[in-house]
Amino acid sequence: MSGQYIPYGCQWIDEEDIQAVAEVLRSDLITQGPMIQRFEEALAEFCGATYAVAVSSGTAALHLACLAAGVGPGYEVVTSPNTFVASANCALYCGAVPRFVDIDPLTYNLSPGRMEEFLAKTSGPDIPRAVIPVHFAGQPCQMEQIWSTARSHSLIVIEDACHALGARWQDSNGTWQRVGSCSHSDMAVLSFHPVKHITTGEGGAVLLNNESLYRDLLDLRTHGITKDTSRMERNDGPWYYEMQSLGYNYRITDLQCALGLRQLGKVGSWVSRRREIAALYDEAFSGIQGLLPPFQMHGTEASFHLYVPQVAKDLIVFRNEIFDKLHTHGIGTQIHYIPVHFQPYYRQHFGYSEGDFPMAEEYYRRCFTLPVFPSMKDEEVQRIADIVLQLVAEYGACG
Ligand SMILES: *Cc1c(COP(=O)(O)O)cnc(C)c1O
């Protein structure tokens, strides 16, 4: 057996990161201290947004973004079936109904055209309130189209940017927009789970430009409590606070933000490294029969949270074989994602079944995720590519 196990994604924590966390541990404020605001300011600046609200997870960020968007009973939230369950569950947390719009088979992202069709014919008892486009694998969604369609149907746009910190795309004026700047959305959500671009252990954030939504998010993060006297109904004294909405304890800690701040300083070079790794895979797989490297849309710079090739249409059995054989070679390939509507909970509660979103389903049968993380060496990428090519050749040879 050659080499050690290579996971599909992996955090990178150095001695200085550990020092930064240790410093907070030695200070007086380990939960709500100065690091949170510093991390938030750095995040907002990096992404080009006015505000960032850091919270305990990406899932918490999605939940709060939906609440701030006014999602609740009687409303629908539209998202992609090709995502982690959290992108749809956030609607359920608010008592709303999650709805899916199929993907574009080229980009693997929610299709803006299908979204337009869906909204044009929707006539149920529930009203679409928000759309959550997911920048799958770090490939930016077609935000201009999504934004203008959403606007014309009075929908709030919440980008699930958990895969896309550091990704960019060019708008129709030729201006480069960074994912997270919310130039074409109301809010964007990040995750700092160890497998994502930067980590705080668990953690997440909402990015946005609107001050009133920002204040709502700050309150919702901590029980719906405000201590801002200008917004209180009365003031009994210096101890006084008001709970004005039903919020949660979704706070992040100073310990986590010390780590996040350090990690954020490296994200630029890490995203470049991810793009180099993707280019190495692309080069190895170009022109290979039976294998399709991920499509890169013109005018986008994906951040490659994942590198996802597909096998050709008639090679679905082979995809399963690749999965097994890569694992026997110590390569932690994964499948992203099982379409959310396939999940038993969604089938049982919403009556979904196979065939409902054929593009996402077909994609699911053909995709596999290869390892990408910034500390990977070129030789490791090459070894993985060689094994994949060998499997393709063997499979081609015997049928
Ligand atoms: C990771 C992820 C989430 C959830 O983030 P957590 O921090 O794990 O709660 C949501 N959506 C997508 C697309 C993700 O990849």
PDBQT file of the ligand as one rigid body, heavy atoms in Angstrom, charges set to zero:
ROOT
HETATM    1  C1  LIG A 401     -20.657  23.144   6.049  1.00  0.00    +0.000 C 
HETATM    2  C2  LIG A 401     -21.881  23.604   5.387  1.00  0.00    +0.000 A 
HETATM    3  C3  LIG A 401     -22.963  24.124   6.102  1.00  0.00    +0.000 A 
HETATM    4  C4  LIG A 401     -23.068  24.084   7.594  1.00  0.00    +0.000 C 
HETATM    5  O1  LIG A 401     -22.003  24.584   8.277  1.00  0.00    +0.000 OA
HETATM    6  P1  LIG A 401     -21.699  24.110   9.781  1.00  0.00    +0.000 P 
HETATM    7  O2  LIG A 401     -20.679  25.100  10.205  1.00  0.00    +0.000 OA
HETATM    8  O3  LIG A 401     -21.165  22.713   9.691  1.00  0.00    +0.000 OA
HETATM    9  O4  LIG A 401     -22.944  24.192  10.561  1.00  0.00    +0.000 OA
HETATM   10  C5  LIG A 401     -24.030  24.638   5.387  1.00  0.00    +0.000 A 
HETATM   11  N1  LIG A 401     -24.060  24.607   4.045  1.00  0.00    +0.000 NA
HETATM   12  C6  LIG A 401     -23.054  24.078   3.325  1.00  0.00    +0.000 A 
HETATM   13  C7  LIG A 401     -23.145  24.078   1.835  1.00  0.00    +0.000 C 
HETATM   14  C8  LIG A 401     -21.939  23.543   3.974  1.00  0.00    +0.000 A 
HETATM   15  O5  LIG A 401     -20.962  22.983   3.264  1.00  0.00    +0.000 OA
ENDROOT
TORSDOF 0
